[in-house]
Amino acid sequence: MTFLLSANGYTQREGRKVAISCMSQKTYVHEEERMRRYETIFILRPNVGEDEINRVVESTTKIILDDQGSIIELTKWGMKKLAYLIKKESLGYYVYCDYAGTPAAVAELERKFRIDDAVLKYMTIKTAKAITAEGIEEARAAIAAKASAQVE
């Protein structure tokens, strides 16, 4: 059903004029443009060098930041033994990324992971349906406080 809003508070609906009783001045954000919080873990091949690891991490952060996203935490967990063979590999280099972004950024990130031969496996989960700039700063502060508590 299509509604066309006119300047006089009426709308055209199926050829008839219908009065609008209550109009609010809210601005709606399309569902695809809303910032959400995600966590992505990806596993890289064990034989890739430090340069290749940094290239994949930098391209990941670039995709997120280019789409007006924010990196909350990025941690290189290092080389770990896999629970089962993945593409004939028993070891993998783990990278964890906690970030705020759009669904379009996640789709592009996963598309790049599928193309890249250095990536063995990846998983992305949505941890929050919406996040604000204040929420991002609170999350960063909580992570910094947790890291400083572990050091002491």
C-alpha positions in Angstrom: 0.0 0.0 0.0 1.5 3.4 -1.0 1.0 6.6 0.9 2.0 10.0 -0.5 2.2 12.7 2.0 1.2 16.2 0.9 2.0 19.5 2.4 -1.5 20.1 3.8 -1.5 17.0 6.1 -3.5 14.8 3.7 -2.3 11.7 2.0 -3.4 10.0 -1.2 -4.4 6.4 -0.6 -5.8 4.4 -3.5 -7.1 7.6 -5.2 -8.9 9.0 -2.0 -7.7 11.7 0.3 -7.2 10.6 3.9 -6.5 13.0 6.7 -3.4 12.4 8.9 -4.4 12.8 12.5 -1.0 12.7 14.2 2.3 13.4 12.5 5.6 13.2 14.4 8.9 14.8 13.4 11.0 11.6 14.0 13.7 10.7 11.6 13.8 7.0 10.9 17.1 5.2 10.1 16.8 2.4 7.6 17.4 -1.0 9.3 20.6 -1.6 7.2 22.2 1.7 8.3 22.0 1.1 12.0 25.3 0.5 13.9 25.4 -2.9 15.6 28.0 -4.6 17.7 29.8 -7.7 16.3 32.5 -10.1 17.2 34.5 -11.8 14.5 37.2 -14.5 15.0 39.2 -15.6 12.0 41.8 -18.2 11.7 44.8 -17.8 9.3 47.0 -20.5 7.9 50.0 -21.3 10.1 52.6 -20.9 7.4 51.7 -17.2 6.6 54.3 -14.7 7.7 53.8 -11.7 10.0 53.5 -9.4 6.9 50.6 -11.5 5.6 48.9 -11.5 9.0 49.2 -7.7 9.3 47.8 -7.3 5.7 44.7 -9.3 6.6 44.2 -7.5 9.9 44.7 -4.1 8.2 42.3 -4.9 5.4 39.7 -6.0 8.0 40.0 -2.8 9.9 39.9 -0.8 6.7 36.6 -2.4 5.7 35.1 -1.7 9.1 36.3 1.9 9.3 35.4 2.8 5.7 31.8 2.0 6.5 31.8 4.4 9.4 32.4 1.6 11.9 34.6 1.6 15.0 37.0 -1.0 16.3 36.4 -1.7 20.0 39.1 -4.4 20.4 41.4 -6.2 18.1 43.5 -9.0 19.6 46.0 -11.4 18.0 45.6 -14.6 20.0 48.5 -16.2 18.1 49.1 -19.8 17.0 46.9 -22.4 18.5 46.2 -26.1 17.8 42.9 -26.7 16.0 40.4 -29.1 17.4 40.1 -30.8 14.0 41.8 -30.5 10.6 40.7 -27.5 8.5 41.9 -27.6 4.9 44.5 -30.1 5.9 45.9 -27.8 8.6 46.3 -28.7 12.3 47.4 -25.3 13.5 46.0 -21.8 13.0 46.7 -18.2 13.8 43.7 -16.7 15.6 42.6 -13.1 15.4 39.7 -11.7 17.5 37.9 -8.4 16.5 35.2 -6.7 18.5 33.7 -3.8 16.6 30.6 -1.7 15.8 29.5 -1.6 12.2 26.7 -2.1 9.7 25.5 -5.3 8.2 26.9 -4.2 4.9 30.4 -4.0 6.4 30.0 -7.5 7.8 28.9 -8.9 4.4 31.9 -7.3 2.7 34.3 -8.6 5.4 33.0 -12.1 5.0 33.2 -11.8 1.2 36.9 -10.9 1.5 37.5 -13.8 3.9 35.9 -16.3 1.5 38.2 -15.0 -1.3 41.5 -14.8 0.7 43.4 -18.1 0.7 45.2 -17.1 3.9 42.0 -17.4 5.9 41.1 -20.9 7.0 37.9 -20.2 8.8 35.9 -17.2 10.3 32.8 -16.7 12.4 30.9 -13.5 13.0 28.2 -13.0 15.7 26.0 -10.0 16.4 26.3 -9.2 20.1 24.0 -6.1 20.2 21.2 -5.0 17.8 22.2 -1.3 18.2 25.1 0.6 19.7 25.7 4.3 20.1 28.9 6.3 20.2 28.6 6.4 24.0 28.2 2.6 24.1 31.4 2.2 22.0 33.3 4.4 24.5 31.9 2.5 27.5 33.0 -0.8 25.9 36.5 0.5 25.2 36.7 1.8 28.8 35.6 -1.6 30.2 38.1 -3.4 28.1 40.9 -1.1 29.2 39.9 -1.5 32.9 39.9 -5.2 32.5 43.3 -5.2 30.9 44.8 -3.0 33.6 43.2 -5.2 36.3 44.9 -8.3 34.8 48.3 -6.5 34.7 48.1 -5.7 38.5 
